[in-house]
Amino acid sequence: MFFAIIWKNKQISLAELELIRPTKLKEITNILFTFDTDFPKLLNKLWGIIKRWEVIEHEQLAQELEWKKIIWTKDKDFWIKLKRQFNIKRFKLVDRIKTDLDVKNKWIEVIKFQDKIWVVRWYQNIKLYEKIDFDKPSRSMKMWMMPAKLTHIMLNIWLQNYLFNESNQLYKLDDLYKLLTIFDPFAWSGTSGFLANYLWYDFIWSDIDITHLGKNKIRREMQSEKNNKSFEIFQHDISESLPKEKINWNILIVSEWRLWPMVTDKTPKNDIIKYQKKVLELYKQFISTISEIKEKNNVKAIFTIPYYINQNNFLEEEISDFSQKKWRNFWSIKDIYSREKQKVARKIIILK
């Protein structure tokens, strides 16, 4: 059994968790879950999990504490008991949702739950996303740049369609790189492309304006040196048909249009209605364009649309009605992804 703390976006994290086919899934608190899985190796590929515990026997804990005399725990009484048993000299009370480099590198985090001892075996790799986001911390990312972590989770949500064959057997992950090419028709800064290449997928990038590509040229070249995955770019207006020679078979679109224009508490409601109408027309063009090639090229899509916080959001319903006329399957994840102090969030849409 595994014990995990999930990301703040509960429904998005649980949608990604389906990648590992969880069984006996149980919600302990709003962010704490227990579950079993027959595919534990895939757990390290989930980015909606902040950290993950594993149940161990008391004897095993004794062995581990022989060489780690510092412990992290939420329960002070539990620590006092362990201190007497194992002569632990230091401890630190912890907020379970946070990750700390000291704990990852030097300490051991232990909790007691349901009369069992749980030890953290995995923490999220925060630096991974700082590297993909051009080595910038998240606080300096512009609001219309698609977060790499969200992009990674969206890719995992879709991959559950590919990881298992008809006999419910796990494909080799190497085969997935050959099966899929990631395409972003609203690439702008190219975060989705850097992430795709980082994860060893070929990537196709288009946008109505690619002049800003020069700003990312060095980073793109550095990324291509790490592997032999392609990073193809072409200029394209999404209202026009996609050039057939650019789109290969088995394309997965992972994208978002930037969350533009900026919205604040002072933005008039009439302006927000205008913004939604503008976004709606763009996405109608986008859905129509990719629907032209979806059958022949086996195109699928997972993307985000703007969600205006505390406003009348007619955008999702309109896109839903329009998409269902063009695609066999359409659904959205109930949860929204939002950043602190921003008035425009993201809603995940899936077309299959």
N, C-alpha and C positions, 0 to 999 in steps of 0.2 A: 504494500500500500504506500502511496505517496501523499504528501501533505504540502500544499502549495499556496503561496500568496499571489493572487493575480493582479493585473494592471488595474488602474482606476476605472477603465472602461469595461465594465463587467461583461456585457453581451458580446462585445468585440473579442475579448479574451476567450470567452467560452466558445465562440464560433471557431477560433483558431485551435482551441484545445481538441476539437473533433478530429484534427489531423492524426492524433495518436489513438483514436478509437477508445476513449476512456470507458471504463466500466465501474459500477458501484460509485458513481459520482455523487458526492454529498456536500452540501453547503453548510459549513460550520458557522461562519459569519459572512458578511457581505463580500469579503475579499479572500476568505480562507476556505479552501476546498480540499477534500480527500478523494482519492480515486485510485483505481488499478489500471494497468495497461499491459498489453502483450508486446508493446513496442517501446520499451524504455529508452532505447538509443535515440529515438526521435525527440525526446523531451528537451534535449539541449538545443533544438532548433526552434523552440517556441519562444517568442519574444513578448507574449502577453503575461508571462510568469516573471515575477520580480525575484523570488527565491523559492527554493524547493527543499523540503525536508524528507528524510527517509527514516523509517522506524528501525531501531537497533535494539539488541539485547543489552542488558545491564553489564554483562561481562565484556562486551565489545566496547562499550563506553569507557570502562576501566582501562582497557588497553590504549585507547586513543588519548585519554587524559594523562597517561604516563609521560607523554612528550609534549603535551599542550597544557600548560598550567593556568591559562587565561580563558575565561568562559563568558559568553554573552547569553543572557537569559532575561526574559520578561518577568519571571517569578522570583522574587527575592528569597522567599522561604525555600524554594526548590534549590537555589544556589547555596544557601546556608547548609542544607542537608548534604549537597555534593561536596562542599568545602570540607566538612568533617570527614567524609568518606575518603576523599582523594587528596586532601591537603592542598586545595586550590588557593592560591595566594591573592589573586585579583579577579574582579568581575566587573561587568558593566551592564546596567539595565538598558534594554533596547526597545526602540520603536520597531515593531515587527515588519513594517512596510518599507523601512529604509535599508539601504545597502551601504556598507562602509568598507573602505580599502583595508583598514587595520584588521577587521574581522575576516576578510577574505584571505589575507596574506599571513596572519599571525595567530588569530584566535580560533575558537571553535564555538559555534552557536548551538545551544541546546534548549529545548523546551520539553515540558512534560504535558502530555495530552492524553486523556482517556486511559490513564494509568500506564501509558507507554512513553518511552524516551525517543525523542525525535531530534535528529542532527541534520543541520543544513548541509546539503551536498552540492548545491549549485546556486550561483548568483547571476543576475543579468549582467551582460558585458556592456556597460555604458560607453566605454571608450570606442567600441565598434561603431556606434552611430556618430560620435564626434568626428571620427576619421572619414566616414562616408559623407557627412555634412560639411565637408571641406575643412575639417579640423576646427569647427566653430562649436562652442557650447550652445545648447538649445536656446538659452535666453537671448542670444543675438541673432537667431534665425528670423528672417522676415516672415510675416504672417502668410504670404502666398507661396512660400516654399514648402513643398510637401515633405513632412517629416519622414526621415528614413525609417524610423522604427515602425511607424504606421504602414509605410509601404511594405516592409518586411512581413508584418502581420497579415496584410491583405493578400500577399503572395501565398502565405501559408494557408490562409482560408481557402484559397482556390486549389492548392496542391492536393488537398484531400481527394479531389476528383482523379488524381493521377497516381498517387502513391500505392494504391492497391489494385491488383488485377481482378478479373471476374471471380476468381477463386478466393478472394480476400487475402491473397498473399502479397507481401511487401515487395515492390519493385526495388532493384538496386538504385540508389540515389544517382549513380553515374548515368543511368539510363534517362533520368529526368532531364538532364542538361541537353540531351539529344532530342527529346520530345518537344520541348518548348522553346519558343523565342519570345522575349518580352518586348512589347511595343508601347511607346508613349507618344500619342499625337499632340499632347500639350506639354512638351518636355521642359521648356523654358530653361531652368537652371540645370537640369539633367540629373537630379538626385536619384530618380528611379533608375537611370542608366548606370550610374556608378554602383548602386546597390545590386542591380542585375549582374553586372560583370563580377562584382565581389563574390557573389554566390554562384558564379560560373555559368551564367546564362548568356546567350547571345542577346544583343539589344539593338532595337531600331528606334531612332529618335526623329521626330518631325515637329515642326512648329511653323506658324505663319511668318515668324521672324527669327532667323538664326544668327543675326549679327552679334548677339551676346555670347555666341559660342566661343569666341576668341578669349573671353575671360576664363573659360574653363579648359582651354586647350592643354595647358601643362598638366592639370590634374587628370585629364582624360588620357594623356600619353603615359603618365605614371601608372594609371590603373591598368592600361593595356600591357604594360611590361610585366605585370604580375601573373597574367594568364593569357591564353590565346583566344579568348572569347571576343567576338566582333562587337563593334560599337559604330553602327551605321547611321548617318545623318542625311536628311533631305528636307528641303523647304516645302511646306504644303499648307494650303488653306483647307480646313476641315469641311468647309461647305462644298468642296470639289471632290470628285471621285479620287480614290487612292490609286496611285500608279501600280499596276499589277506586278511589274517587275520588282517592286520594293517589298511586297508582302509575301512571305513564304507560308507554307502550310503549317498549321498548328501554332497560331499566334495567340498569346495571352496579352490583352491590353490591361496595363496597370497604370492608372493615370488620375489626374484631376486638373480641372481648369483652375487657375489661381483664384483665391477668394477676394475678389476685387469688385468694386472699389472698397475702400476702408469704411467701416461702419462704427459709430460711437453712440453713446447715450443720447447725443443731441441730433443724430441723423433723423430727419423727418420720415414718418411712416410711408408717405407717398414716394419718397426716394427709394426706400427699401423695396417697395412694390415694383418700381421701375427696374431696379437691379435684378430682381428675380425674373422679370419678363425677359430681360436681356440674356441672362444665363440660360433660361428655358429655350430661347431660340437657338442659342449656340449648341446646346445639348441635343436638340432635335436634329440639327444638321449633323452633329457628331454621330448620333445613333443611326441616322439614315445612311450616312456614308459607310460606316462599318458593317451595316446590315447587307450592303451590296455584295460584300465579299465573305460573309460569315459562313455560308454553306460550303463553297468551293475550297476555302482556305481553313476551315475549322476554327473560326475565330471565336474567342470568348472574351469577356471583359469584366473587370472589377475596378471600379473607380469611385471617386467621391464627388459629391455636389455640395454647394454651400447650404448651410442650415443657419438661419438667422435666429439667434437666441431671444426668447420672449417676444417673438413676432409671429404673424400669420404666415406659416410656411406652406404655400400652395405649390411650390416648386416640385417637391417629391411626388405628389399625387399626379401632377400633369405629366411628369417624366414617366411615371408608372403607366399611365393610360396610353401614352404614345409608344412606350417600349413594348408593351404587350401586343401591339399590332404588328411589330417588326420581329419579335423574338419569341421563341417557344417558352422560355422561362425567364421570369424577372422576379427578383426579391431584394429586399433591403434589410439591413441589420438595424434593430430598433434603437440601439445605443448610438450616441453621437460622440465624436471626438472633438474636444474643445481644449483650448489653451487658456490659461489664466488671463483675465482682463480683456480677452478678445470677445467681440460681439458676434462674430461669424464662426460657426463650428463646421464640422464635416460629417456628412452622412454617407455611409458606404452602400453602393448600388452594385448588384451582381447580375450580369446577363449571360445566359448559357444557351 
